[in-house]
Amino acid sequence: MDFTDPKMFFNRELSWLRFNTRVLNEAYNPNLPLLDRLKFLAIYGTNLDEFYMIRVAGLKRLYASGIAEIGADKLTPSEQLQYIRDYLHQEQSALEKLFLEIKKELCKAGLDIKNFSELHESQKSSIKGYFHSYLYPVIVPIVVDSTHPFPHLNNLSFGIAIKLKSEENGDIKYGMIRIPRVLTRFIEIEKGLFVPVETIVGEFAGDLFEGYELISYVPFRVTRNADIEIQEDEADDFIELMNEGIKARKKGEIVRLEVGIGDENLIDFVKKQIIVFKDDVYENNIPLNLSAFWELVGSKDFAHLSTPPFNPKILPPLDSSANIFDTLDKQDVILFQPFESFDSVVHFIQSAAKDPDVLSIRMTLYRVGKNSPIIKALTEAAENKQVTVLVELKARFDEENNLHWARALESAGAHVIYGVPGLKVHAKVALVIKKIGDKLKEYVHLSTGNYNSASAKIYTDVSFFTSNKQIANDTIKLFHSLSTGTSHKTQLDVLCVAPMQIKPKILSMIEDEIKKAQEGRIILKANALVDSDVIKSLYKASNAGVKIDLIIRGVCCLVPGVKGFSENIRVFSIIGKYLEHARIYYFKHSASQVYFSSADLMPRNLERRVELLIPATSEAIIKRLDEILNIQLKDNVQMHELKSDGLYYKIPTTQKSISSQVIYEEYVNEIYNITKTEQESSKTKKLLDKMMKDS
């Protein structure tokens, strides 16, 4: 068998496009509330922005460098770029039709989105005052001529191009108006009526250019290469290099131009000023910047048009008033977020910060978000404890935020590690060292997700607490390697750490299942499956008779269902209310059977990052992780199956609808209510006992 045949590998970029189409398809779902459907349009647009900024920009760089082949599928950068452009231009008409359909339904429900030109005269008159009071002072008008060149536009800049006519001699001039990001995108001019800001600015643009009459306007938006390239050889200047990289992102090569429909001469003017390959120009008949729809999705006045938010719960044993460290002395605890609350993780760090017997707190931080309660706890702890934090400055699009937190922690007295040269630290781990009597006791938290209170409400992740001595020893060794810069060579005993151990461990466990042939069983749940060595090993396992199920949310380069290669492999993707983010790996005949990890099955995770693979430590933990996998495999509401033609097909709903995400919400609520009832019953019994005793 030739497991290197290019036909047996889907292209990574094309697989990603199909993933984003699955996101878009959720907006078609008539069973979803209208603002949920609009939300999926916003997610689709946000995803596409990042795809162009990073992946398309990278392909363009490879093409310019003359590189011919870059992956197991053997497609050249030029071939991939053309496929991407054809795919997106074809999808654009469906996108526009879908938005207009949702817009129409929203209007019926009382939320109306209208361009200025669609308003009644009385409404137009009222907006003029708003324009002069709130928009006129902050927008920047520019006439483009020999003395006023077309200005530099930062990444994702948004504005309108304008065509003007001189009142004096009738000459035609062109210009533009920058629309700052600080402005609200959709202006609510009366209850439930929202007007895109660019259509207001466009209609009153003539007020900005004295002596000229406005002929026409058209909105446009640019996307630049935003991938920061940092040469890490000069370690002493790493922070300065990051700052320079962040600045350079705003000036990267333009890789996409989005422009509205309108005056063809004006559109030609924009295209001449913003030089980009013709197939990277997208003319839209709907509002540009789909991610701006988040403004409407979050409107409190229309909360009834969204799915009611689920309130994550704190379940036993973490719901008791007992000290969390006393609880972890007795048992390991695993959570499945966002169904179970991230507050338990915050409480773990806060308790460590306040506990006078805690001597040391060590953490890795990748994406923490804004107003982080964990950062607050760490800065307070740094006043009287040893606090060591690795802040990964190379976390894409969080570089500025992480620089800010790193400096705040350092100012508070914490020891801050600014990443590891040559590797990105993606492992999520916290270590608390406490003095108990004359001995030290360690407590560890490990997770598949970030220490971010906001994303913890929408990402599904596995979160694990333990006082296991072997895991603690491995964690101490890991932090020492991060401090000394020796992570490239580090190997652990119970945990597995990338880049040295995780990939060999996974390949070894696949080989163990191959030895069992038809008794072999593998289930892998991840965000992406790209690594060609892992894929080839899975093909080999399938050919030996091993039954394999893959739950891969996004990119999957493996081709399932091909006789002689992958006939025993099924591939599924779940797209729903929550972003499936947990990585759980099941091997029937491995020592621990089930593992969870910060690492996806991609070369960058397995070979160029510091990641962790964590074994289940008890039968209870194994059972819990098994449940997650098995319930997801039964999903027939949010599940899609990948076939050998590269397309995803919705799993047909049987007589009973099974949504794994809904099941977990119901499960957590049920456990919470039972626990609450038991607690109330216990309180009542104690009260009655006291009353009887008093009487």
C-alpha positions as CSV (number, residue, x, y, z in Angstrom):
1,M,0.0,0.0,0.0
2,D,1.3,3.5,-0.9
3,F,0.1,5.5,2.0
4,T,1.9,8.6,0.5
5,D,-0.4,8.8,-2.5
6,P,-1.3,12.6,-2.8
7,K,-4.9,11.5,-3.6
8,M,-5.2,10.2,-0.1
9,F,-4.7,13.7,1.5
10,F,-7.2,16.5,1.4
11,N,-5.6,19.9,1.1
12,R,-5.5,21.8,4.4
13,E,-6.8,25.1,3.0
14,L,-9.6,23.6,1.0
15,S,-10.7,21.6,4.1
16,W,-10.7,24.8,6.1
17,L,-13.0,26.4,3.5
18,R,-15.5,23.6,3.9
19,F,-15.3,24.0,7.7
20,N,-16.3,27.6,7.4
21,T,-19.1,26.7,5.0
22,R,-20.4,24.4,7.7
23,V,-20.4,27.5,10.0
24,L,-22.3,29.4,7.3
25,N,-24.8,26.6,6.9
26,E,-25.8,27.0,10.6
27,A,-27.2,30.4,9.6
28,Y,-29.7,28.6,7.2
29,N,-31.1,26.6,10.1
30,P,-34.8,27.7,10.5
31,N,-35.0,26.1,13.9
32,L,-32.5,28.6,15.3
33,P,-33.6,32.0,16.7
34,L,-32.9,34.8,14.2
35,L,-30.0,36.5,16.0
36,D,-28.4,33.1,16.4
37,R,-28.5,32.8,12.6
38,L,-27.0,36.3,12.3
39,K,-24.3,35.3,14.8
40,F,-23.2,32.5,12.5
41,L,-22.8,35.0,9.7
42,A,-20.6,37.1,12.0
43,I,-18.5,34.0,12.9
44,Y,-18.2,33.1,9.3
45,G,-16.9,36.6,8.4
46,T,-14.5,36.8,11.4
47,N,-13.1,33.4,10.4
48,L,-12.7,34.5,6.8
49,D,-10.8,37.6,7.8
50,E,-8.2,35.6,9.7
51,F,-8.0,33.1,6.9
52,Y,-7.0,35.8,4.4
53,M,-4.7,37.6,6.9
54,I,-2.7,34.4,7.7
55,R,-3.3,31.5,5.3
56,V,-3.9,33.3,2.0
57,A,-1.1,35.7,2.8
58,G,1.2,32.8,3.6
59,L,0.3,31.1,0.3
60,K,1.0,34.3,-1.6
61,R,4.4,34.6,0.1
62,L,5.2,31.0,-0.9
63,Y,4.1,31.7,-4.5
64,A,6.3,34.8,-4.7
65,S,9.3,32.7,-3.4
66,G,8.8,30.2,-6.1
67,I,8.0,27.2,-3.8
68,A,6.2,24.5,-5.8
69,E,4.9,21.9,-3.3
70,I,4.2,22.3,0.4
71,G,2.0,19.5,1.6
72,A,1.2,15.8,1.3
73,D,-1.5,16.6,-1.2
74,K,1.2,18.1,-3.6
75,L,-0.9,21.1,-4.6
76,T,1.2,24.1,-5.4
77,P,0.6,27.5,-3.8
78,S,-0.7,28.8,-7.1
79,E,-3.3,26.0,-7.4
80,Q,-4.4,26.5,-3.9
81,L,-4.9,30.2,-4.3
82,Q,-6.9,29.8,-7.4
83,Y,-9.2,27.2,-5.7
84,I,-9.7,29.4,-2.7
85,R,-10.7,32.4,-4.9
86,D,-13.0,30.3,-7.1
87,Y,-14.6,28.7,-4.0
88,L,-15.2,32.1,-2.2
89,H,-16.5,33.9,-5.2
90,Q,-19.0,31.1,-5.8
91,E,-20.0,31.1,-2.2
92,Q,-20.5,34.9,-2.1
93,S,-23.9,34.8,-4.0
94,A,-25.3,32.3,-1.5
95,L,-24.0,34.4,1.4
96,E,-25.7,37.5,0.0
97,K,-29.0,35.7,-0.6
98,L,-28.9,34.3,3.0
99,F,-28.2,37.7,4.6
100,L,-31.2,39.2,2.7
101,E,-33.4,36.4,3.9
102,I,-32.3,36.8,7.5
103,K,-32.7,40.6,7.3
104,K,-36.2,40.2,6.0
105,E,-37.2,37.8,8.9
106,L,-35.6,40.2,11.4
107,C,-37.6,43.1,10.0
108,K,-40.8,41.1,10.6
109,A,-39.6,40.5,14.2
110,G,-39.1,44.2,14.8
111,L,-35.3,44.5,14.1
112,D,-34.9,46.4,10.9
113,I,-31.6,47.0,9.1
114,K,-31.9,49.8,6.4
115,N,-29.5,51.8,4.4
116,F,-30.0,55.6,4.6
117,S,-31.4,55.7,1.1
118,E,-34.3,53.4,2.2
119,L,-35.5,55.7,5.0
120,H,-38.5,58.0,5.0
121,E,-37.8,61.7,4.6
122,S,-38.6,62.5,8.2
123,Q,-36.1,59.9,9.4
124,K,-33.5,61.2,7.1
125,S,-33.9,64.7,8.5
126,S,-33.5,63.5,12.1
127,I,-30.3,61.7,11.2
128,K,-28.6,64.9,9.8
129,G,-28.4,66.3,13.3
130,Y,-26.8,63.0,14.5
131,F,-24.3,63.1,11.7
132,H,-23.1,66.7,12.5
133,S,-23.0,66.0,16.3
134,Y,-21.4,62.6,16.4
135,L,-19.8,61.7,13.1
136,Y,-18.7,64.9,11.5
137,P,-16.0,65.7,14.2
138,V,-14.3,62.3,14.0
139,I,-14.3,61.1,10.4
140,V,-11.4,62.0,8.1
141,P,-12.2,63.4,4.6
142,I,-9.5,63.2,1.9
143,V,-9.4,64.5,-1.7
144,V,-7.0,62.4,-3.8
145,D,-5.0,64.5,-6.2
146,S,-1.3,65.4,-7.0
147,T,-0.8,67.0,-3.6
148,H,-3.0,64.6,-1.6
149,P,-2.0,61.0,-2.4
150,F,-4.2,58.1,-1.4
151,P,-3.4,57.4,2.3
152,H,-2.0,54.3,3.9
153,L,-4.8,52.1,5.2
154,N,-4.2,49.8,8.2
155,N,-5.3,46.2,8.3
156,L,-9.1,45.8,8.2
157,S,-9.5,49.6,7.6
158,F,-13.0,50.6,6.6
159,G,-14.1,53.6,4.7
160,I,-16.0,55.0,1.7
161,A,-14.6,56.2,-1.6
162,I,-16.4,59.3,-3.0
163,K,-16.9,60.9,-6.4
164,L,-17.2,64.7,-6.4
165,K,-18.1,67.3,-9.0
166,S,-16.7,70.9,-8.7
167,E,-19.5,73.5,-8.5
168,E,-17.1,76.0,-10.1
169,N,-16.0,74.2,-13.3
170,G,-17.7,70.8,-13.3
171,D,-14.4,68.9,-12.9
172,I,-14.7,65.4,-11.4
173,K,-12.6,64.6,-8.4
174,Y,-12.2,61.5,-6.2
175,G,-11.5,61.1,-2.6
176,M,-12.3,59.0,0.5
177,I,-13.5,59.2,4.1
178,R,-12.0,57.1,6.8
179,I,-14.5,55.6,9.3
180,P,-12.7,55.1,12.6
181,R,-13.2,51.8,14.4
182,V,-14.4,53.7,17.5
183,L,-17.7,54.4,15.8
184,T,-20.7,52.2,16.3
185,R,-21.3,50.3,13.0
186,F,-25.1,50.2,13.2
187,I,-26.8,53.4,14.4
188,E,-30.2,52.9,16.1
189,I,-32.1,55.9,14.9
190,E,-35.4,54.8,16.5
191,K,-36.6,51.7,18.4
192,G,-35.5,48.6,16.4
193,L,-34.3,50.5,13.3
194,F,-30.6,50.3,12.6
195,V,-28.7,52.1,9.8
196,P,-25.1,51.2,8.8
197,V,-22.9,54.1,9.6
198,E,-21.2,54.1,6.2
199,T,-24.5,54.8,4.5
200,I,-25.0,57.8,6.7
201,V,-21.5,59.2,6.2
202,G,-21.9,58.6,2.4
203,E,-25.1,60.5,2.1
204,F,-23.8,63.5,4.0
205,A,-20.2,63.4,2.5
206,G,-20.9,66.5,0.5
207,D,-21.0,68.5,3.7
208,L,-17.3,67.8,4.2
209,F,-16.1,69.1,0.8
210,E,-17.0,72.7,0.3
211,G,-17.4,73.8,-3.3
212,Y,-18.1,70.2,-4.4
213,E,-21.3,68.2,-5.1
214,L,-21.4,64.6,-4.1
215,I,-22.0,62.3,-7.1
216,S,-21.7,58.9,-5.6
217,Y,-20.0,56.8,-2.9
218,V,-19.0,53.2,-2.3
219,P,-17.8,51.5,0.9
220,F,-14.6,49.5,0.9
221,R,-12.4,47.5,3.2
222,V,-8.8,46.2,3.0
223,T,-7.2,43.1,4.5
224,R,-3.4,42.9,4.9
225,N,-0.9,40.2,5.7
226,A,-1.0,40.0,9.5
227,D,1.4,37.1,10.1
228,I,4.2,38.4,12.3
229,E,7.6,37.1,11.4
230,I,10.0,37.3,14.4
231,Q,13.7,36.4,14.2
232,E,14.3,35.2,17.8
233,D,18.1,35.1,17.7
234,E,18.3,38.4,19.5
235,A,16.7,37.2,22.7
236,D,17.6,40.3,24.7
237,D,15.5,42.4,22.4
238,F,12.5,40.0,22.1
239,I,9.9,42.4,23.5
240,E,11.1,45.2,21.2
241,L,11.0,42.7,18.3
242,M,7.4,41.9,19.2
243,N,6.4,45.5,19.3
244,E,8.0,46.1,15.9
245,G,6.2,43.0,14.6
246,I,2.8,44.3,15.9
247,K,3.4,47.6,14.1
248,A,4.5,45.9,10.9
249,R,1.2,43.9,10.9
250,K,-0.7,47.2,10.2
251,K,1.5,47.7,7.1
252,G,1.6,44.2,5.6
253,E,0.9,43.6,2.0
254,I,-2.7,44.0,1.0
255,V,-4.1,40.6,0.3
256,R,-7.9,41.3,-0.2
257,L,-10.1,44.2,-1.2
258,E,-13.8,44.2,-0.4
259,V,-15.9,46.8,-2.1
260,G,-19.6,47.6,-2.3
261,I,-21.7,47.6,-5.4
262,G,-22.2,51.0,-7.1
263,D,-20.6,53.5,-9.5
264,E,-18.3,51.5,-11.7
265,N,-16.0,54.4,-12.3
266,L,-15.7,54.9,-8.6
267,I,-15.0,51.2,-8.0
268,D,-12.3,51.3,-10.7
269,F,-10.8,54.3,-8.8
270,V,-10.6,52.2,-5.6
271,K,-9.0,49.2,-7.5
272,K,-6.3,51.5,-9.0
273,Q,-5.5,53.0,-5.6
274,I,-5.5,49.6,-3.7
275,I,-3.3,47.3,-5.8
276,V,-4.3,43.7,-5.2
277,F,-4.7,40.6,-7.5
278,K,-8.0,40.9,-9.4
279,D,-9.4,37.6,-8.0
280,D,-8.8,38.9,-4.5
281,V,-11.4,41.7,-5.1
282,Y,-14.8,40.9,-3.7
283,E,-17.7,43.1,-4.7
284,N,-20.5,42.8,-2.2
285,N,-24.2,43.7,-2.2
286,I,-24.5,43.4,1.6
287,P,-22.7,45.3,4.4
288,L,-19.0,44.8,4.5
289,N,-17.3,43.4,7.6
290,L,-19.7,40.7,8.6
291,S,-18.1,40.5,12.1
292,A,-19.8,43.8,12.9
293,F,-23.1,41.9,13.2
294,W,-21.9,41.1,16.7
295,E,-23.2,44.5,17.7
296,L,-26.8,43.4,16.8
297,V,-26.4,39.9,18.1
298,G,-25.6,41.3,21.6
299,S,-28.5,43.8,21.7
300,K,-30.3,43.4,25.0
301,D,-33.5,44.8,23.6
302,F,-33.8,41.8,21.3
303,A,-32.6,39.1,23.6
304,H,-35.8,37.2,22.8
305,L,-34.5,36.6,19.3
306,S,-31.5,34.7,20.7
307,T,-31.2,31.3,22.5
308,P,-31.4,32.0,26.2
309,P,-27.8,31.8,27.6
310,F,-27.0,28.6,29.6
311,N,-25.8,29.2,33.1
312,P,-22.7,27.0,33.8
313,K,-22.9,25.1,37.1
314,I,-20.4,24.2,39.8
315,L,-21.0,20.6,40.6
316,P,-19.8,18.3,43.4
317,P,-17.3,18.1,44.9
318,L,-16.3,21.7,44.0
319,D,-19.6,23.1,45.1
320,S,-19.0,22.6,48.8
321,S,-17.7,25.2,51.2
322,A,-14.7,23.0,51.9
323,N,-11.2,24.3,51.1
324,I,-10.4,23.4,47.4
325,F,-7.0,22.0,48.4
326,D,-8.6,19.7,51.0
327,T,-11.0,18.4,48.3
328,L,-8.1,17.7,45.9
329,D,-6.2,15.9,48.7
330,K,-9.1,13.3,48.5
331,Q,-9.7,13.0,44.8
332,D,-8.9,14.2,41.3
333,V,-11.6,16.4,39.7
334,I,-12.4,16.8,36.0
335,L,-14.7,19.4,34.5
336,F,-16.3,19.7,31.0
337,Q,-16.6,23.4,30.2
338,P,-18.7,25.5,29.5
339,F,-21.4,23.2,30.9
340,E,-19.4,23.2,34.2
341,S,-18.3,26.6,35.3
342,F,-14.8,28.1,34.7
343,D,-15.3,29.8,38.1
344,S,-13.8,26.7,39.7
345,V,-10.5,27.4,37.9
346,V,-10.6,31.1,38.9
347,H,-11.4,30.0,42.5
348,F,-8.4,27.6,42.5
349,I,-6.0,30.5,41.6
350,Q,-7.7,33.0,43.9
351,S,-7.6,30.5,46.8
352,A,-3.9,29.9,46.2
353,A,-3.3,33.7,46.1
354,K,-5.0,34.2,49.5
355,D,-3.8,31.0,51.3
356,P,-1.0,32.0,53.7
357,D,0.4,28.5,53.5
358,V,0.8,28.7,49.7
359,L,4.5,29.5,48.8
360,S,4.4,29.4,45.1
361,I,2.1,29.7,42.0
362,R,3.3,29.0,38.5
363,M,1.3,29.3,35.3
364,T,1.4,29.4,31.6
365,L,-0.8,32.0,29.9
366,Y,-1.7,31.9,26.2
367,R,-4.9,33.9,25.8
368,V,-6.2,35.5,28.9
369,G,-8.6,38.2,27.6
370,K,-9.3,41.5,29.2
371,N,-10.2,42.2,32.8
372,S,-8.9,38.8,33.8
373,P,-9.7,37.8,37.4
374,I,-6.8,35.3,37.2
375,I,-4.3,38.1,36.4
376,K,-5.7,40.1,39.3
377,A,-5.2,37.2,41.7
378,L,-1.6,36.6,40.4
379,T,-0.6,40.3,40.8
380,E,-2.0,40.3,44.4
381,A,-0.2,37.0,45.2
382,A,3.1,38.4,43.8
383,E,3.3,40.7,46.8
384,N,4.1,37.9,49.3
385,K,4.5,34.7,47.3
386,Q,6.8,33.3,44.6
387,V,4.8,33.8,41.3
388,T,6.2,32.7,38.0
389,V,4.2,33.2,34.8
390,L,5.1,32.3,31.3
391,V,3.2,34.7,29.1
392,E,3.3,33.5,25.5
393,L,3.9,36.7,23.5
394,K,3.6,34.8,20.2
395,A,-0.1,34.0,20.7
396,R,-1.5,35.3,17.4
397,F,-3.7,38.4,17.6
398,D,-3.2,38.5,21.4
399,E,0.4,39.8,21.3
400,E,-0.5,43.3,22.5
401,N,-2.8,42.1,25.2
402,N,-0.2,39.6,26.4
403,L,2.5,42.3,26.4
404,H,0.3,44.4,28.6
405,W,-0.4,41.6,31.1
406,A,3.3,40.6,31.2
407,R,4.3,44.1,32.1
408,A,1.6,44.3,34.8
409,L,2.7,41.0,36.3
410,E,6.3,42.0,36.3
411,S,5.5,45.4,37.9
412,A,3.7,43.5,40.7
413,G,6.8,41.5,41.4
414,A,6.1,38.3,39.5
415,H,8.8,36.5,37.6
416,V,7.7,36.6,34.0
417,I,9.0,34.4,31.2
418,Y,8.4,35.9,27.7
419,G,8.1,32.6,25.9
420,V,10.7,30.1,24.7
421,P,12.9,30.8,21.7
422,G,12.0,28.7,18.7
423,L,8.8,27.2,20.3
424,K,5.4,28.5,21.1
425,V,4.1,27.5,24.5
426,H,0.6,26.3,24.1
427,A,0.3,24.0,27.1
428,K,-2.3,25.2,29.7
429,V,-1.0,24.4,33.2
430,A,-1.0,25.9,36.7
431,L,1.0,24.6,39.7
432,V,0.4,25.6,43.3
433,I,2.9,24.6,46.0
434,K,1.7,24.7,49.6
435,K,3.4,24.1,52.9
436,I,1.6,21.6,55.1
437,G,3.4,21.1,58.4
438,D,7.0,20.6,57.6
439,K,6.3,19.2,54.1
440,L,5.5,20.7,50.7
441,K,2.3,19.6,48.7
442,E,1.7,20.3,45.1
443,Y,-1.7,20.9,43.3
444,V,-1.9,21.0,39.5
445,H,-4.5,22.3,37.0
446,L,-4.3,21.1,33.4
447,S,-6.6,22.0,30.6
448,T,-7.3,21.8,26.9
449,G,-8.4,25.5,26.9
450,N,-7.1,28.9,27.8
451,Y,-7.3,30.7,31.1
452,N,-9.8,33.0,29.7
453,S,-13.2,33.7,31.4
454,A,-14.9,34.9,28.2
455,S,-13.9,32.1,25.9
456,A,-14.6,29.6,28.6
457,K,-18.3,30.3,28.2
458,I,-18.4,29.4,24.5
459,Y,-15.6,26.8,24.1
460,T,-16.0,23.2,25.1
461,D,-12.8,22.1,27.0
462,V,-11.6,19.6,29.5
463,S,-10.3,21.0,32.8
464,F,-8.5,18.8,35.3
465,F,-7.4,19.3,39.0
466,T,-5.1,16.9,40.8
467,S,-2.7,16.5,43.7
468,N,-1.1,13.4,42.1
469,K,2.6,13.4,43.1
470,Q,3.9,12.0,39.8
471,I,2.0,14.6,37.8
472,A,3.2,17.3,40.1
473,N,6.8,16.2,39.7
474,D,6.4,16.3,35.9
475,T,4.9,19.8,36.1
476,I,7.7,21.1,38.2
477,K,10.2,19.7,35.7
478,L,8.2,21.3,32.9
479,F,8.3,24.8,34.5
480,H,12.1,24.3,35.1
481,S,12.5,23.6,31.4
482,L,10.5,26.7,30.5
483,S,12.7,28.9,32.8
484,T,15.9,27.5,31.4
485,G,14.9,27.4,27.8
486,T,15.5,23.6,27.5
487,S,11.9,22.7,26.4
488,H,13.3,21.4,23.0
489,K,14.8,18.4,24.9
490,T,12.5,17.9,27.8
491,Q,10.8,14.5,28.5
492,L,8.4,13.7,31.3
493,D,7.5,10.5,33.1
494,V,3.7,10.5,33.3
495,L,2.7,13.4,31.2
496,C,3.9,13.6,27.6
497,V,5.3,16.9,26.4
498,A,5.8,18.2,22.8
499,P,8.0,18.6,20.8
500,M,9.8,15.4,22.1
501,Q,7.1,13.0,23.3
502,I,3.5,13.5,22.1
503,K,3.8,12.5,18.5
504,P,5.9,9.4,19.2
505,K,3.4,8.4,21.9
506,I,0.4,8.8,19.6
507,L,2.1,6.8,16.8
508,S,3.1,4.1,19.3
509,M,-0.5,3.8,20.6
510,I,-1.8,3.5,17.0
511,E,0.8,0.7,16.5
512,D,-0.5,-1.0,19.7
513,E,-4.0,-1.0,18.2
514,I,-2.7,-2.4,14.9
515,K,-1.3,-5.4,16.8
516,K,-4.8,-6.1,18.0
517,A,-6.2,-5.9,14.5
518,Q,-10.0,-6.2,14.4
519,E,-10.1,-5.8,18.2
520,G,-8.4,-2.5,17.9
521,R,-10.4,0.7,18.5
522,I,-9.4,4.4,18.2
523,I,-11.4,7.5,18.8
524,L,-9.7,10.9,18.3
525,K,-11.5,14.2,19.0
526,A,-9.6,17.3,17.9
527,N,-9.9,20.6,16.2
528,A,-7.7,19.6,13.3
529,L,-6.0,16.5,11.7
530,V,-3.2,17.6,9.4
531,D,0.0,15.7,10.4
532,S,0.8,13.3,7.5
533,D,2.6,10.8,9.7
534,V,-0.4,10.4,12.0
535,I,-2.7,10.1,8.9
536,K,-0.5,7.5,7.3
537,S,-0.4,5.5,10.6
538,L,-4.2,5.7,10.8
539,Y,-4.5,4.4,7.2
540,K,-2.3,1.5,8.2
541,A,-4.5,0.8,11.3
542,S,-7.6,0.9,9.2
543,N,-6.0,-1.5,6.7
544,A,-5.3,-3.9,9.6
545,G,-9.0,-3.9,10.6
546,V,-8.9,-1.3,13.5
547,K,-12.2,0.6,13.8
548,I,-11.5,4.3,13.9
549,D,-13.8,7.3,14.6
550,L,-12.5,10.8,14.2
551,I,-14.4,13.8,15.6
552,I,-12.5,16.7,13.9
553,R,-14.2,20.0,14.1
554,G,-12.3,21.9,11.5
555,V,-9.5,20.9,9.1
556,C,-9.2,17.2,8.2
557,C,-6.6,16.1,5.6
558,L,-7.4,12.4,6.0
559,V,-9.7,10.9,3.3
560,P,-12.1,8.4,4.9
561,G,-14.0,5.4,3.4
562,V,-11.6,4.4,0.7
563,K,-11.2,0.7,0.2
564,G,-7.7,-0.6,1.1
565,F,-6.8,2.7,2.8
566,S,-9.5,4.0,5.1
567,E,-12.6,1.8,4.8
568,N,-12.6,1.4,8.6
569,I,-12.4,5.2,9.3
570,R,-15.3,7.5,9.8
571,V,-14.8,11.3,10.2
572,F,-17.3,13.6,11.9
573,S,-17.6,17.3,12.6
574,I,-19.8,19.0,15.2
575,I,-20.8,22.6,14.6
576,G,-23.2,24.1,17.2
577,K,-23.8,26.7,19.9
578,Y,-20.4,26.0,21.5
579,L,-17.1,25.8,19.7
580,E,-15.8,22.3,20.1
581,H,-12.3,22.8,21.4
582,A,-11.4,19.8,23.7
583,R,-8.9,17.3,22.4
584,I,-9.6,13.8,23.7
585,Y,-7.7,10.7,22.4
586,Y,-9.0,7.1,23.1
587,F,-6.9,4.0,22.4
588,K,-8.6,0.8,23.6
589,H,-5.4,-1.1,24.4
590,S,-3.2,1.7,25.8
591,A,-2.2,1.8,29.4
592,S,-4.5,4.7,30.3
593,Q,-7.0,4.2,27.4
594,V,-8.0,7.9,27.4
595,Y,-5.9,11.1,27.2
596,F,-6.7,14.7,26.8
597,S,-4.4,17.3,25.4
598,S,-3.7,20.9,24.5
599,A,-2.4,19.7,21.2
600,D,-4.1,19.2,17.9
601,L,-2.9,16.6,15.4
602,M,-0.9,19.1,13.4
603,P,2.8,19.5,12.7
604,R,2.9,22.9,14.4
605,N,1.4,21.4,17.6
606,L,3.4,18.2,17.6
607,E,6.8,19.5,16.5
608,R,7.0,23.3,17.1
609,R,5.1,23.9,20.3
610,V,5.3,23.1,24.0
611,E,2.1,21.0,24.5
612,L,0.9,18.4,27.0
613,L,-0.8,15.1,26.7
614,I,-2.4,14.0,29.9
615,P,-3.5,10.4,30.8
616,A,-6.7,9.7,32.6
617,T,-5.7,9.0,36.2
618,S,-8.6,6.9,37.5
619,E,-11.6,4.8,36.4
620,A,-13.9,7.7,37.1
621,I,-11.9,10.0,34.8
622,I,-11.8,7.4,32.1
623,K,-15.5,6.9,32.3
624,R,-16.2,10.7,32.1
625,L,-14.0,11.2,29.0
626,D,-15.5,8.0,27.4
627,E,-19.0,9.5,28.0
628,I,-18.1,12.7,26.2
629,L,-16.8,10.8,23.1
630,N,-19.7,8.3,23.0
631,I,-22.4,11.0,23.4
632,Q,-20.8,13.0,20.6
633,L,-20.7,10.0,18.3
634,K,-24.5,9.6,18.7
635,D,-25.2,13.2,17.8
636,N,-27.6,13.5,14.9
637,V,-28.5,17.2,15.2
638,Q,-25.1,19.1,14.9
639,M,-23.1,16.3,13.4
640,H,-21.8,16.2,9.8
641,E,-19.9,13.3,8.3
642,L,-17.0,13.7,5.9
643,K,-17.1,11.4,2.8
644,S,-14.3,10.4,0.4
645,D,-15.5,13.1,-2.1
646,G,-14.4,15.8,0.4
647,L,-17.9,16.9,1.2
648,Y,-19.6,16.9,4.5
649,Y,-23.1,15.5,4.8
650,K,-25.6,16.2,7.6
651,I,-26.2,13.1,9.8
652,P,-29.9,12.2,9.2
653,T,-32.0,12.7,12.3
654,T,-33.7,9.5,13.5
655,Q,-37.0,9.4,15.4
656,K,-35.1,10.8,18.5
657,S,-33.0,13.9,18.1
658,I,-29.7,13.8,19.9
659,S,-27.7,17.0,20.3
660,S,-24.6,16.3,22.4
661,Q,-24.4,19.9,23.5
662,V,-28.0,20.0,24.6
663,I,-27.6,16.7,26.4
664,Y,-24.7,18.1,28.4
665,E,-26.7,21.2,29.4
666,E,-29.5,19.0,30.5
667,Y,-27.2,16.6,32.3
668,V,-25.4,19.4,34.3
669,N,-28.7,21.0,35.2
670,E,-30.1,17.7,36.4
671,I,-27.0,17.0,38.6
672,Y,-27.1,20.5,39.9
673,N,-30.8,20.4,40.8
674,I,-30.4,17.0,42.5
675,T,-27.5,18.3,44.5
676,K,-29.3,21.5,45.4
677,T,-32.3,19.5,46.6
678,E,-30.1,17.3,48.7
679,Q,-28.4,20.3,50.2
680,E,-31.7,21.9,51.0
681,S,-33.0,18.6,52.5
682,S,-29.8,18.4,54.6
683,K,-30.3,22.0,55.8
684,T,-33.9,21.4,56.7
685,K,-33.0,18.2,58.6
686,K,-30.4,20.1,60.6
687,L,-32.8,22.9,61.3
688,L,-35.5,20.4,62.5
689,D,-32.9,18.6,64.7
690,K,-31.9,21.9,66.3
691,M,-35.6,22.8,66.9
692,M,-36.3,19.5,68.5
693,K,-33.2,19.8,70.7
694,D,-34.1,23.4,71.7
695,S,-37.6,22.3,72.6
